[in-house]
C-alpha cells in the first residue's frame, strides 16, 4: 500500500511542470488532499529541480498545506479553551516559520524560568518578585523593546523575539507573563488600547478593588511598575472613556487576536496583500471573543 502511494506521489510530482493549467490544478488538488505527509517529497523535488516554474508551484502547494495546518491548529487551540498562551503564540509563529523546532523555544523559556527561580525567596513581596524577573529578563538576558523597527512583523513572532532579544509590547509581555505564571507569580496581560501592558493580580483584593490588580507592569520599558492613575492619565491623553476592560486581565484569545492584528498592520505597511488576507482568515477563527477597543488596540 505504501509503495502504491509513493508511486502515485512520484507521478503527481512529475506532472507539476505540465504547461496545461487544468492538469496542474488537478495535480495540486490531489497533493493538497495528501496534506503534510507529501511535504518532504515536494521539498526534495524542489531541491533537485532547476525549473523555476516547478519550484514556484511546489512552494505554493507546500505553503497551502502548511497554512491549512496553522488554521486547523489555531482552531483546535481556540475550541479547546485556549489555556496555553505560549502555545497560541507558537501556532502564529508557524505561519512564518513552519519548520521551527518549538521545543527549543520552550527550553529557552524554561532556562530563563530556572534563572528566576534560583533567586526567588519565600518572604519576597510582590514588588521584589517583579524586580527579580526584571533583572533576569532585561539585564541577564538582555530583552528590550524594538524602538528602531517597531512595525517590523518579526517583532510579533515569538521565536524571533527570543532569538534577537527584541520585540514589541505584546510579544515581550507574552514571554514575561509566561515566565511569571510558570513560577506561580500572578502576572497577566491587560488589553490597554495602543499599549499592551501586564497586571499583577491579587485575588484577595477583588472585593475592595474591582480590578484585582495590585499594580501594572510595562514589559516594553524594562518592566517599569506603575499604578491605576497612570492608566487613567494615558486614557485621558487618548480621549478614551475608562472602560473596565482597559484595567483588568484579558483572555488568551484576546492576546492572540491582538498579535494577529499587529501582523495584519505590519504586512499592510509592507504591501504584502497575500499575507494580509491569510492572517485575516486566522483572525476570523477567533471571532467570538474580545473586540473591545479593537480599532485602537495596535501594539
N, C-alpha and C positions, 0 to 999 in steps of 0.2 A: 504493500500500500504506500509506504514511504517512497519507494523507488518510483512508483507511478506519479506521485505528487511532484517529486523532483524533476521528472521528465516534463511534466506539464509546465512547471515553473520555468525550466530552461527554454521551452518552446515559446512561452509568453514573453520572456525577456528578449529572445531573438527577434521578436516581432515589434519591439518597441521603436525601432527606427523606420518602420514602414511609412512611406510617404502618404499613404491613404489615411486621412484623418479618421474616417469611420472605423477602420481596422484598429488604429491606435486607441480610440475611445473604448472599444470593446475590450482590448487588452488591459487598458487602465482599470476599467470596471472590475474585471476578473481579479487583477492583482490587489485592488483595494479590498475585495472580499476576503482575500487571504489574511490581510491585516499584518500585524507586527512580525509574524513568522517569516515573511518574504523580504524584510528589510535587509538582512545580511546578504542575501543573494543579489539584491539590487545594488547594494553598495559595492560588492565585488565586481559586478558588471560595469559599474561606473569607473572603477579603478583600472579596468583592463580595456577601456574604450578610449579612442581619440576622437570620437564623433561628438561634436558639440550639441547637436540636436538630441542624440540619445542621452547624453549626460543631463541635459536640461529636463528631459522628460522623466528620467529617473529621479532627479532632485524633487520635481513636482509631486511625483507619486509618494516618495518617502515622506515628504513634508505633510501631505494629506493624511497618510497613515498615522504619523506621529501626532498631528493636530487632533485627529479623531480620538487618539488615546488621551490627550490632555483634557479634551471635553468630557470624556467618559469619567476620568479620574476626578475632575473637579465636581461633576455632578454627584458622584459617589460620596465624595468628601462632604458635600453640602447635605445630601439626603441622609447621611449617617450621623448628622448632628454637628459637624464642623468643630469637633472638640480640640483637635490638634492644630494650633495656629501655624506652627513651623511646617507641618505637612501641607497646609494650604499654600504657603509661600513657595514651597518646593514644587508643587504642581504648576504654579505660574512660571516658575523658573524653567520647567521642562519645555515651555513654549519656545524659548530661545535656545535652551541647552538640553536637548533631549537625551544626550548621551552622558550627561553628568553623573559622576559617582556620588550619589546623595548620601551614602554612608560616610563619606569623607567630610561632608558639611556637618553632619550630626556629630562626628567625632571631634571636629574643631570646636563646636559649641560645648561638648562635654569637657573638653580640655579647659576652656575658659571657666566653665562652671566649677570645675575642681579647684582652679586657682582661687576663685572667690571663696569656696567652701573652706579652704585651708585657713583663711583669715577670719572666718565667722566665729563669733563667741556668743554664748547663750544670753549674756546680760546686755548685749548691744541694743541700743534704741533703734527705732525705725530710720532715723536720720543717719545714724552711724552705719547701718547696713547699706544704705544707698551710697554713702561716701566710699564704702569699701568696693561696691560694684563699680562706681565711677573710677576709682583708682585703677582697678584691674582692666576695665573696658577701654578707658581713654588713655591712661598712662602706660600700663604694661603692654596692652595690645595695640594701642595707637589708633583707635577708631576716631573718626571725626566727620562732621558734615561736609559734603562736597559743595563748597560755595562757589567754586570756579565753573564747574559744569553741572549746575543744579538740575537742568532739564534733560540731562543725558539719560536715555532709557536704562543704561546699565546700573543706575542708582536704585532701580526697583527690582533687580534680580539678586536674590539673596546670596547666591554663590559668588557673584562678582563683588558684592559688598564685603563679604568675608575675605575675599582674595585681596582686594585693593585697600580695605580698611576705610573706605569712603562710601557714604550713601546719603539718601535724603531722610527727611524726618521720619517717614513711616517705616522704611527698611531698617534703620537703626533702632527704632522703637520695637520692632518685631524681635530683633535679636536680643535687645536689652530685657524686654518683658519675658521672653522665653528663658533666659538665664535666671532671672529673678524667681519665676514660678517654679523652675526646677529645684530651687533652694527653699521653696515654701515661703518666699517673700512676696506678698500680695500686690504686685505691680501689674496694671492692666492698661490697655490702650483707651484713650479718650479722643473722640472724633471731633476735635475743635476745627471750625472752618479755617482753611488756608494755613493751618499749622497743626499737625498731628502731635499730640502730647501723651504723657503717661500719668496715671494717678496711683498713689499708694493708698490702698483701701484698708479701712479699719471697720470690720463688720459690727463691732461693739458700739460704734458711734452712729449707726444707721438711724436710730430714733431721734437723737439730738441734732444730727446734721444729715439732711435727707440725701446728700450725695454720697455719704460714706467715705469720702476722700479726705485723708489726713493732709496731704499736700500733693502738688503736681511736680512732674519732672520733665525737663526738656532734653530729650535724647540727642537732639541735633546740636545742642550747645553744651557739650561736656557734662550732661546730667544735672544742669542747673535746677535748683529746687525753688519753687515759688508757690504762692497761695491763691485762693479763690478770687481775691480782689484784683490780682494781676490778670486773671481770665476776664473778669468784669471789664477792666480797662481796655483789654485787647478787643473785646466785642464792641465796646463803645467806639473805638477807632474805626472799626469796620461798619459802623452804623447798623449793627445787628441786635435784635432782641435776644436777651439771655435765656435761650431755650434750655430745658433740663438736659437734653442730650449733649449739650456742649460741655457739661460738667461731670457727667457720670461715665463709667466704663461702657464701652460699646462691645458688640459681639464680634467674634472672629470673622463671621461672614461680612460684616461691615468693613472690617480692616482689609480683607482681601478684595472686596469691591473697590475700595479706595486705591489699592495697589494697581488694579486693572485700569481705573480711571486715569491714574498718573501715566501709565504706559500708553493709553489711548492719546492723551495730550502730548506726550513726548513724540510719538510717531506721527501725529498730525503735524507737529512743528517740522519734522523731517520730511514730510510729504510721502510717507510710506502708507499708501492707501490700503494695500492688501493686508498689512498688519493691523491697521485700524479696524477694518471690517472683521477680521478674525477675533481680535480682542473684544469687540462688541458682542460677538457670539458668546464668548466666555462670560462677559458681563450679564448677558441675558439669563444665563444659568442661575445666577444669584439674584434674581429679580424680586423675590418675595420679601426681602428684609432691608430695613435701614437705609432710606434715601434722604434722611433729614439733613438739610443743608448741603445736599449733594452738589448743586451748581457751584458752590463756593468752597468745596472740600478738597481742593487740589493740595498736593504735597503733604 
